Amino acid sequence: MNLETIFLSLLNGDHPDFGEVRLSARFENLASWLFPTVRPGCWYDGVAELRHRRRKEKQIVFNGRMWVCRGGNQWQEDFEAHLTDMRLTRQGIRVKMWIGNFCAEGSLQELRHPPQ
């Protein structure tokens, strides 16, 4: 189950087991894709205390604590991600993510076909 499928199932009122669908690891991968130029040298090791809430009809907000790593150090920072269904306006599913004081955004479509 990919992140888009998980997001759409939450919008439909389903409650997938986040551990079973490896949601934390999916946000880890997404952060690695969104933040390489924003936070060079950092890598991400999943989200602890992950929870979600529906903010708007077409938006789910996820919160928790992201494990951030650089060199031999590892620490946690506040994590928030807003996933918004904007397919009606042909913008796909947009994601805006904060880790600590850093913010990045993109679309899940771009993630499937990253720029070369």
Buried (B, 14 or more C-beta within 10 A) or exposed (E): EEBBEBBBBBBEEEEEEBEEBBBBBBBBBBBEBBBEEEBEEBBBBBBEEBEBEEEEEBBBBBBBBBBBEEEEEEEBBEBBBBBBBEEEEEEBBBBBBBBBEBEBEBBBBBBEEEEE
